Amino acid sequence: MIIAKNLQELELVSSLPQNWDGYGALAIDSTLYQKATELIKRLPIKVYSIPTSSGSIQIEIHRKNSSLEIEVLPETFSILFEKNDMYQELETSDYPTISTKVELYPNPSSINLESMHS
């Protein structure tokens, strides 16, 4: 049920037209939409799909005092973990790496993005 709701939100975001923000934002490319769909199907928790002005999609997961952001890019995924004023970043093209980070996310102190590069 949660995955279906997440996919509905992604579909709404991906249907935004060119210049959806009034400042020249690009529409979401269908290839990125398919890639984001595959990612969301692997994440059985509530996520937020956010369009970016550059035409990519950012998948966000929020907890108290922290967030996990996954930007869906043409060749990779850019992952950003933020907690208070600290953050860690990782780029990967590997779905299992992302799934592992999301599984660890409920316990943010256990995430060490620097130790897992793909």
C-alpha positions, 0 to 999 in steps of 0.5 A: 500500500505504501509503495503504491502511494509513493508511486502515485506521488512520483507520477504526479511529480513526473507529469509536471510540464517544462517551466513548472516553477516559473523559472525555466525548470526542466520537465522530468525525463521519462528515463529518470522517471523509470529509474525512480520507479524502480528505486521506489519499488524497492523502498517499503517506507514512506518517501517523498518525490521532489522535482528538481529544476534541472529535471532530476527527481529527488527521493527523500526520507525524513526522520527527527533531526535527519534526512536521507536524500537520493537524487536520481540522475541519468547515470548514478544516484547521489545520496546525501545523509544529513543529521543536524549540521553534519552530512555525508555523500555517496554516488552509486549506480547500485540499487542494493547499496541504496537499499542498504542505506535505507535499511540502516537509516532508522538508526542514523548513527549506524550509517557510514556512507564513506565506507561503502562506495560503488 
